[in-house]
Amino acid sequence: MGREDLELAIERHATSKLPNSDLFNIQTLGFRGEALPSIGSVSRLHITSCLQDASDAWCLKVEGGDKKAPMPAPHLQGTHIEVKDLFYATPARLKFLKTPQTELSHAVELLNRLAMSHPSVAFKLFADQRVVFDYKPCASLKERLAQVIGQEFADNALPLEMSRGDIHLNGFISLPTLSRANGVHQYLFVKGRPVKDKLLQGAIRAAYQDFLASDRYPLLALFLELPSEDVDVNVHPAKTEVRFRDSGLIRGTLVSALKQTLAGASHKTATTVSQQAVYAFRPEPATYRQPSLSSSYVPQAPRPNYTSLQEAPTPILEDMPLETPPLGFAKAQLHETYIVAQTEQGMILVDQHAAHERLVYEKFKAEKGHVHRQPLLIPEVVELAEDELMALKEVQEELESFGLIIEPFGEKAFLVREVPALLGEINIKGLLTDLADEHKELGDALSLKERLAEVLSTCACHN
């Protein structure tokens, strides 16, 4: 910008980008020109800019709404904006800010979404004298998604593309075998604008319902392009929600594209799942145990194998009154997954996995602060995204009270030294990513007691 445009940029309502004041033809992320004046009124704002082929640059300073005259300054082509001491001029707003870690995580999330919608642009974020991330320009969207979401997603992502009339949908979605505990890593863009739209999220759930359990969510990044007159971006002050003129067509296009892509890759599984399956099928070395020859050894009669729903013999207990347990008496097992129990008035079908999760959950609650920990013979290094690292740092002390001992390892990883003994062999990275996702989604909205309950349930589920 030149000197005149620089002075105009900090005036309210003076930088409208609307051609002919047409609210139905918005091609940019904003249109009111409010951002720079608002930021300058509550902080120390410095803007330095230089036009192409210009001989000098200009710097404009605004401190708490007090505008200074532009001054010549050394600068290369382009614009540099610096904001310091945010809300120093409005202490009432300052005291309502969250912790620095939480506020930084919000900034990281916003910049990550902007980086995904502009793969050819470099993004670099500094905080507390360190580089939070440094995204180099990318030749393709998949490269940028690998930078932001992670290489695991890029290795297990399916390309998606579909067009219907003037509607064009493209992006990448994860295989059903790569999922998370919530929808934090579902990135949706409409005309390049990052949105969180319930219609689109519902369409994703509907498309994946035959492939994923109801409590798991896919990872994806989808970009929707359509004529400006077919979408209204002004229904929310933050521009994070949109309204479509033909919502049924948009939903149908999204569901159809997702289902077709998933159906074409039904034979694939995530690389992490495939590796675990290979290890599971490797034969273990046979071991032979010498039977004890002590006089206390008594041969055991072979136990009957009940393979159907036939009634197992009821043990004979004399002179002992029996009370029916809450879930009745176990009578049979189906597919090594369900227990058939008999009660006084009927029958109960128990999910063994869910029942075991509940038992582990209750043990965790009872042992809080005194959880038996299992040190790892070789501590495991788990690499995580920047927002996941920040989320886990906020709950690190809470995790330690439940026997999960982690510590930062370098800039992009945690070192896991001990895990709760109750969990046995678990997928440690899956546990950490689920804990991080749940804290990002619910952390600020829940009390400490509720957050602890979420940690407990997540740990129990990974048993």
N, C-alpha and C positions, 0 to 999 in steps of 0.2 A: 504494500500500500504506500501511496504517497502521503505527504503531510496532511492534505485536506481530508483524504479518506480516513486517515488515522484519527483525526479529531472527531470525525463523524461516527466512527465505530463505537465510541463510548457514550453516544447520545441515545436516549431511550426512543424506541419505535422509529429509529432513523435508518435502519439497515434492512428493510423489508426485501425479501427475495421473491415476492409474489409477482409474476408477470400479469399486468392488467388487473391486479387485486382479485385474482380468481382463486377462491378457496377450494375449488374442486380440481385444481391442477397443480398440486404441490409436488415438486420434483426434488426438494432438498430436505434435510433433517430438521430444519427450523425455519421460521418465517417472521418472527416478531422482532428480532434484534435486541432481545432483553438480556442475554447471557453476560456480555462484557460489562454493561452498566451495573447490573446486579452484583457481579463479582467485585467490581471496583468500589462499590458502596460499602462493602463489609471487610475489605482486605487491602493489602498493598499490591497494586496491579502495575506491572511494567510491560509495555508492548514496544517491541523494536521491529521495524519492518523496512524492507528495501525493494523497490521495484526492479524489474528486469532491465539491465543495461543502465541503471541509474548510477550517478556518480557518488551519491551519499545516501545514508539511511537516517531514519528519524526514530526517536524514542519518546514515548509518552508515558507519564507516571500518574496514577490515580491512587490516593491514599485515603481510605475511609470516605470516599465520595468527593474529596478535594482534588480537583483536576489541575495538573501543572501544564505549563506550556511545552509543546514539543521541542526537543533538543536534538541537534545532530549527533549521530552515534555511529561507530564502526559496526558493520554487519554485512554478511553476504546476502545474496538474493533470497527472499522468503520472509517469513514472519516468526518471531520468537515471543511467546507470551509467558510471563513469570508471575505466579501468585504466591505471596507470602503472608503469614500471620492471618490466616482465614478467621473471620468473625472477631478479630481483635477490637473492632469498632462497635460490636454488638454483643456484649458479655451475656445478655439473656439468651441469645442463640448458642453461644459457645458452650454453656453448661449443659445443653441438651445433646451434645455430640456423644457418640458412643466411644468406646476405647479406641486408641490409635490403630490397633490391629484390625478392629471391625471396620472402621472407616476406610482403611487401606484395602481391605477385602472388597468393599463396594467399588472402589476406584478400579481395582484389578478386574472385576467382573465387567464393568462398563467398557474398559479399554480392550478386553479380550473380545467382546462382541464386535466392537468397531474394527478390530484387527481381522476378524474372520470375514467381515463384509468387504474388506479392502486388502486382499492378499498381496497386491503389488506394492503396498506402502509399508515402510519400516516403522515399527513401534518400539520405543524404549522407555522404561519406567524406572525412575530412581526413587528410593525412599530410605530415610535414616542412613544416608551415606553408603548405600549399597544399591546394586542393580537388581531390581525385582524380576524383570524379564527384558530380553533384548531380541525382538523378532526381526529377522532380516527379511527383505523383500523376497517374495516367493513367485515362482513361475506358474504354480497351480494352486487351486483351493486345497487339495489334499495335503500339500506340504504345509500350508498355514494351519490346517486342522491338527496336523501332527505336532506343531509347535505349541498350540494352545491346549488342546484336549489331551495329547499324549501320543506316543508312538504306538501304544497298544491299540488305541482306537483306529489309527491309520492302517495298521496291519489287519484289522478285522472289520473294516468298513466296506459297505457295498455302495457302488455309485448308483444314483437314482436320477432319472430324467424323464419328464413327461410333458407333453403340450396338448392343450385342448383349446382351440380357437386362439384367443389373445392371452390365454393363461399359460404360463410356463413355470414348471417346477423342477428344480435340480438340487443336488446336494449329496450327502453321504449319510448312511444309516448303519448302525451296528448289527452284527449277527445276533440272533436271539440268545445265543450262548454267552454274549458279553452284555451284561446289564448291571444296573446299580439299584440301590435301595430307594432312590427317589428320582425325580425328574430334573435335578439340578443341571445335568449335562445335556439338556435338550435345548438347542439353540435354533430359534425361528426368526426368519427375516422376511419382511414384506417390502418390496421395492428398495432393498438395501437397508431398511430400518429395523433394528432389533426390537422384537415384540414378545410379549407373553400373553398369548391369546387363548382363551378357554376353548373356543371352537376348534382351533388347530390342535391343541393338546388332547381334546376329546377324540379327534379323528385318529391321532396317533395311538391312543389306547385301544380304539376299536380295531385298528389294523393289526396290532400285535396281540390281541386277546387270545388267538389260537396258537400263539408261539411262546408267550411268556406267562409266568404266574402273575396273579393279580397284584402282588406286592413287589414286583420288579419292574424296572423302567429301562428302556433302551437308551443308548447314546446316539445323538444325531445332530446334524446341522443342515437345515433345509432353507432354500431361498425361493421365494415366490415372487414372480413378476406378473403384473397385470396392468391394464390401463388405469391411469390416475382417477378417472371418473367412476371406476368400479370399487373404490375403497376410500373410506373416510378415516383419516389419521388424527382427527381433532376431537375424538370422544374422550380423551384422557389428558390431564394437564402435563403428564410426563411423556406423552406420546408412546406409551408402551402397549396400549390396546388399540385395536382397529375394528372397524365394522365393514363388512362386505355387502355389496348390493345384492349379490346372489350367493348367500352363504351355503346353500345346498350344493351348488356347483363346486364351490371351493372345497367343501368337505368331501364330496364324492371323488374329486380329482386326487386329493391327498390320500384317501383310503385306498383307492384303486392303484395308485402308483406304489404305495408301500407294500400292498399285498402282492403285486406282480413282482416286485424286486425280491421280496422274501421267498416267494414260491420258486423263483429261479435259482435260489441259493440254498434250497432245503437240505442239500447234501453236505453243506459246509458247517464247521464248528469253529469257535474261537481258538486261537493258537494255544492259549493257556489251558483250556479244557482238553484239547487234543494231547498236549504234553502230559497232563495228569493221567489221561486214559492210557497212554503208552506205558507210563511208569506202573500203573495199576496192574497191567497184564504181564509185567515181567515176572518170571518165576522166582520165588524166594528160595534160598538154599534150604534143603531139607534138613531138619534137625531131629535127632533121635534121643529120646530120654530113657535112661535106664530105669525100669520100674523099681520102686522101693521093695526090699525084701524083708523089711522089719515085720515083727509079729503083729503089728497093728494094722497091716494091710488086709483089707477085706474086699474081695472082688465085687464089683457093682453089677447088678443085673442090667441088661440093655434097656434103655428108655424107649417107650413106644413112640412112634412117629405119627402124629395126627396130621394128615394132609387134607382133610376135608372138614366140614362143619359138624362132624359127628360129636356127640357129647363126650367130653373126657370124664373118666371116673372121678367121682367126688370123694375126697379123703374122708375116712371115718374118724370122727372126733367124738370121744365119749365124755359125757358129763361136762361139756364145755359149751355154753350158750354162744351162738354166733350172731354178730351184728353185720348186716349187709353194708359193705363199704360204700362211699358215695358213688363210685363208678361200678359197683357190683363185683361179681366174681368172674375172673377171666376164664373163658371156656374154649376159645380157639383163636387161631391167628390166620390172617389172609395175606398172601403175597409178602410175608415178612414186613408188612407195613401197618396193618390194622389189627386191633385186638377186639374180639367179640366178647362182650361181658354180659352176664345175666344179672338182672336186678329182681326185686320182689314183684315189680309190676310190668317188666318188659325187658328190653335189650338195648345195650349201648354199644356203639361202634367208636372205638378210640383210635385216633391218629397217633401212632407211636412217636413220630418225630415232634409233633406239636406238644405232646405230653412231656417228652423229654426236655424240650425247650423250657416248658413251664417249671419243671423240677430244677433245672439249672438256674433259671431266673430267681426262684425262691431261695436257693442256696446262696446266690450272689448277694441278695438282699440281706440274708442273715449274717453273712460273713463280711459285710462292707467294713473296710478298714483292717480286716484280719484275713484277707483272702490268701489262700495258699498259692504261692507263685512257683512256676516252673522255669528255672533259668535255661536259656538255650545254650547248647554246647557250642554252637557257632552263631553269634548274634546275626540276625538277618537285616540286611540293608534294603529299605523299601523306598524307591524313588516315587515322588508325588508331584503333582502340579503345584504351582505357587499358592493358589487359593486353598488347596487342601492342606498344605503345610501350615498356613496361617490359622486355619480352623482348628487343627490339632494342637497347635501351641496354646490356644486359648483354653483348651480342656485338658491339658497335659496333667495337671495336678489331680483332676477328677479321675482320669484314667489310672493313675498310680494307685489310688485308693481301691481300685478293683483288680489290682494285680497286673496291669499292663504297663510295663516300664519301657518308655521310649525316650530317646534324646536326639536332638538335631545332629545330623551327620553331613557336613558340607552345607551347600546352599540349597540343594534340591532333594534332600532325602532325610529319612529318620532311621536311626539304628534301634532295632527292637531287641532288648536284652532279656526280658522276662515276660511270660504270658500267664494268665490264670490257669492253674493246674486243672480246673474243672473242664476246660475247653479241649484238652487233649491235642490231637493233631488238627490244625486248622490252616486255612488259607489266610496268612497274616496280612498280605497286601489287600485282599478283599475286605477283611475286617477294618483296616485303617481307612480305606476309601469310603466304605459305608458310614463309618463314624464321622468322617469329615463332611460327607454330603448331608447327613442328618443335622449336624451342627450348623452348617451354612443355611439350611432350609428352616430350622426351627429354633436355633440357639437364642436369638434375640426375643423370640415370642414366648419362651418357656421360662418358668422359674427354675432355680437350682435343683429343687426336688424333682421336677418334671424332666429336666435334662439328665439327671442321674438315672431316672427310670428308662429313658431312651437308650442310654449307654448300656444299661443292664440287658435290655431286650435285644439289642443288636449283638452283644457278646454272646448271649444265650443262643441266638439264631445261628451263629457261626460255629456252634459246638459240633 
